[in-house]
Amino acid sequence: MATDSGPPPGAPVSAFPGESGAPPAEPRKWLPRVESLTGLRWWAAFFVFAHHMTNLAPLPVWKFLKYGTSGVTFFFVLSGFVLTWSAQPGTKIRTFYRRRFARIFPLYFLTLVAAIFVFYRFEPPTGMSWIKPVSVTVLVLSGFLLQGWSNNPTILYGGNPAGWTLSVEAFFYAYFPFFWRATEKLKVAGGLILCASVIVLGGAYRLALFHWPDVVPVLPQPVLHSVAFLFGIGLAITLRSGWKPRIPVWFAFLVTAGGLYTLYYSGLHPAKVPFAITMGLCQKEVLTLLYGFLIFAVASRDIRGGRSWLRSKPLVALGQWSYAFYLVHATILYAIKEYHGVAGPIGWSNLTWYAGVCAISILASWLLYKFVEHPLERKLRGPR
């Protein structure tokens, strides 16, 4: 689905020869759209939602659903991939920053304010551990997207608990223009070397931290999750350079699902699975490989023009609303939990709660996208 009209509203635009200089001699050539990734993004957001719902309405598979937290790893890989795929020569660094601010901050700030009324009280009630005493320091750090630099859970998950990932993304955005400038001439081999290097370094750090905890420092979340972001950049570099292997998307989904189940099973029965402990320690790197493989397979199919159910109008719409869905669903969930309590004992009957809370969250995310996120982004992005 190639287009000459440029990326859709809200698409990341970048590539940074510097703040000044002559414009490119040739007209920009937009790369083909990879719309299926928008639909895929919805499923990652839903996986996070399914995990959080176990705190309100636990299902018999609640232990597996804890891997829903890995949806954020998917988002970090996707972020690196999309920013690199859509990078265009001639875009100034300050323009990139302005567009990133327009993309994430207005909605983030609004949902942060809403979350304060759910997660904070001057006198928190007993028995509701998710409600915390008001802390100006924590809220200010959250307002400036700095909470991710602390490993103290009170600060890290301060404000809107989902917002820590935006703090990590803000760090990615800060260094992406300079990293892209240093790597934009890499080809297939360079992209693959980048992917392999960050996985090896990330895994080596995790193992070193386990074996020498008194010597190896604990790094902050933005640095740790840079492995996933840089891996996504490497994947996009290889695809931009023309390497488009025909990986069946059904096979990529099968590998991803199998990998998630292997992590789950090895965590429950480490003695039965070879290298179970190593996989557990390097779980984030394993997830980065799995989700990167899936993203690469889906994007490759789109570029070749293959048919994709992920490009269906309902899924693309849900994908467009997924940012709002991600930011608002936990606030809705815990507001319900405060006034109703836990839905009941573990059981499949709790699926009705999943359906109800999901429907409310989708409705809220549609309203936020239509009346807040999309119009404010278009207004603040400025001229192309």
ABEGO torsion letter per residue (X at the ends): XBBAAEBBBGBBBBEBAEABEBBBABBBBBBBBBAAAAAAAAAAAAAAAAAAAAAABBBAAAAAAAAAAAAAAAAAAAAAAAAAAABBBGBBAAAAAAAAAAAAAAAAAAAAAAAAAAABBABBBBGBAABBBBBAAAAAAAAAGAAAABABAAAAABEBAAAAAAAAAAAAAAAAAAAAAAAAABBAAAAAAAAAAAAAAAAAAAAAAAABAAABBBBBAAAAAAAAAAAAAAAAAAAAAGBBBBBBAAAAAAAAAAAAAAAAAAAABAAABBGAAAAAAAAAAAAAAAAAAAAAAAAAAAAAGBBBAAABAAAAAAAAAAAAAAAAAAAAAAAAAAAAEBAEBBEAAAAAAAAAAAAAAAAAAAAAAAAAAAAAAAAAAEBX
